[in-house]
């Protein structure tokens, strides 16, 4: 039998997570987050109740709910993304499918999306350059899909102005990180001027 | 232009893509008598009103729902936006 020697690589083709810090703002890739998406099948809208049981409470329109072991955010009518620790829940999609049965379609997203954490002490000037979200009303526990540098993304708010979680298609990881890092440098330079 | 999304509120039109006349929801039965005639009309014949127009928009950079938007083609005033899913299900219920 062929002996395969396979090694996990991040979305950047590296062995460890991509991380860049500029003037107190840090963008860190999170390859340790497992992802799956859940969509209720036709007429199964009450799956929202099962999702609430799994994720420790209901997750309504535009909401992001952090919890253990599962965090979740609303991505569309009767649709959610679920996030979990990759080491403990590598087969997250299969786990969810077992719990939800044939009332929902569950799709593994580990290789579909890449998760970044953006932290710092004044992120609003950065995000307002990157996306069209109304940041004055974007509070902790909210999620919104938007376009960043022509790339479809999710922005999840953990602490307004201080901590956000960003997601984009995995193959866009380099371009996305480049765009965010360019703005990080630009905002830092303007603040210093 | 802002589109009043029925779930998410006012959203910039650049988040959406436009498909066309909302009559596209009324797809003819391909197995029925005179289907080719019906499909010809479905595919090629459109009203082009100067005024109120019902049209399909896709919220691509948002919740990815299809909307039926009622828009005045002269003023771009939007008078109504509904989830296309609700419109289609309501029509199916009527039939």
Interface residues (C-beta under 8 A of the other chain):
Chain A: X61 X62 X74 X75 X76 X77 X79 X132 X144 X145 X146 X147 X152
Chain B: X7 X8 X12 X14 X15 X60 X61 X62 X63 X64 X65 X83 X85
